[in-house]
Amino acid sequence: MKIYKYNATQKLFRRAAKVIPCGIYGHYSPAPLVPATDYPFFTSKAKGSRIWDIDGNEFIDYMCAYGPMVTGYGNPKVDAAAQKQAKMGNCVTGVPPVMVELAEYMTDLIPSADWAFFAKNGGDVTNYAVMIARAATERKKIIMVSGGYHGVSPWMQGEGHHGVMDDDKKNVLTVKWNDIAGFEKTVSDNRGEIACFISSPYHHPTFADNEFPAEGYWQKIEEICRREGILIITDDIRAGFRLHMGGSAEYFGYKSDLTCFCKAIANGYPISALTGTEALKSAASKVFYTGSYWFSAEPMAAALANLREMKKINAPKLMHDTGKKLLDGMVKIASTYGYDLKVSGAPSMPYLRITNDPSLILHQEWCGECTKRGAYFTSHHNWFISTAHNDKDIRRTWDIVDDAFKAIKKKYGDEY
Amino acid sequence: MNHDLVKANLNLHAVLKNLEDITVFDREMKELISSWNVSIKFIVKGGPSAIARFSGGRCTVEPGAGGKASIILWFLSPAHLNRMFDGTANPVPLKGFTKLGFLSKEFPKLTDRLSYYLKPDDELIKNKSYLEMNTRLTLNTAAFAVPEILEGDPVGRKISSKIPDGTAVMRILPSFHSVSITFSNGAAIAQKGDTVKPTAVMEMKNAAVANGFLNGKTDAFTAIASGDVVIKGLIPVLDNMSLLLDRIQHYLS
């Protein structure tokens, strides 16, 4: 099987490093790609489930731009809607009518949504949601799950990280995922001071197995929050519309007061959304919050087309079934080499880990070997399945997976 | 823990520790201590203590006030110790008055050499053997600073509970030097040498790459992206360790 080389990637990265902090920053940074030299950093084109790097290597993309790609790169229906809107106007003085249409569509689609507000990135709306919760409750403290990710504002980042001051984290309390007793204690210790609980619908940290809520977890959380006047903010940035078209709270059977969406809304067009209940509409109105490009029409038209398409084809089920088929086959292949490939999280956005080596080094090498053969796997982050991934992709991926396992078995023998 | 105390801990447990390697890898210093049979205890009032032993041509530096010493040097405070390391103060000898000549003439040859290797300039670093020694000592200092920063520095205390248990190894290839740092329950222990099953690894391609990387002279992300520096294993261990290493400059220039 052909092993990719990345000469052009390395050359361009050296140029990038001279003029851009980190060369490539944030979640696209090569740093967590282990080893970085097994990965492409720059994509020249994309179509369907595939990307091509600047060295001309073709990959089946299991990161889907870290989530935004959901119905295939260059989806003709979504792109046509976006282009039609762009011809009429994108970022213009005055609000595009499509914004109202999109808000109406989302409030129909999502049972807990009585209104919708649009921004650009996930962090825009998680931050806004917390501001609304504080305004509505007149309380300052918030609870989040340890290891949860809600964006890059200082309050969302880890203590001690560069640029994060002690005061930024002063009113942020953390609890462990699935720990009802710990949640109860935190609430009890801070009675009357907690504005909200912000959490993803299930726990999908990096570098660790993903965890679904334990039986009755969300229902108990909801009970405590209602009793104590604490608002529930669901950070559905990553899982939204990959589990359920009504939002992940519907999937797990609880009611969210505020829900943050982003990645899967518009198939890569830049838009995020916060939806909320009627009771919070007034507080949302009072919090001043805006951005230069938040009224751009093109992403709104794309979102409308994309959500309609996803609903029409029952995208969550399609992605679940594709993911399940792919993963079941991979686990089986791993076992033939004596490796235990553990899958956690939803099949539409799975986290994988070879358990034979708890340091993850073996898993990292295997992901690198797969990527060098054309299946783009990261080792530290959950993957994403789209509706564009098909049986041909699955079969090709199984071949790559097999060859990559063969390579690490040859290197390590029976060490693991 | 105040700034002076953290700095004193770093000076005594991370910087002074380098006497061990200087007396192995610098031929002149190896010769210098070859006939020494002396132990020097450093005691800081309200601060750390350590003992440097020279015997059989070998030097060891260990923390703690236990064990007998032929010379005892006393410091009024952590700040006093730090001033000595900065070259602006002298210790108070409590024991070893017959060895004052050794303290004033012989021992400074070694400590001056330590300063020389730890304070590179653009010209010195062009010399391969100097670069290699500076790199070795920088890696040692970094490793032995981690437990001190974790325990005493405000940032270190904040992130201590977030570092997964396990052993991180920093290696300079090809088989040039390595250090291991074991994290357990929010504390850390450093040692020179590799470990069989590390949970996290940072491998630097050679001494020159390591020197630039450890001293912040090359862009860390470029080094990782190009493969000059490879990180693997539990990356959160290395991420948090990086935050700790970044704190060293707040105490040691």
Interface residues (C-beta under 8 A of the other chain):
Chain A: Q10 F13 R14 A17 C22 G23 I24 S29 P30 A31 P32 V34 P35 A36 T37 F41 G158 E159 G160 H161 H162 F207 P358 S359 L360 I361 Q364 E365 H380
Chain B: V155 G156 K158 I159 K162 G166 K197 P198 T199 A200 V201 D219 F221 T222 I224 A225 S226 G227 V230 I231 K232 G233 L234 I235 P236 L243 D246
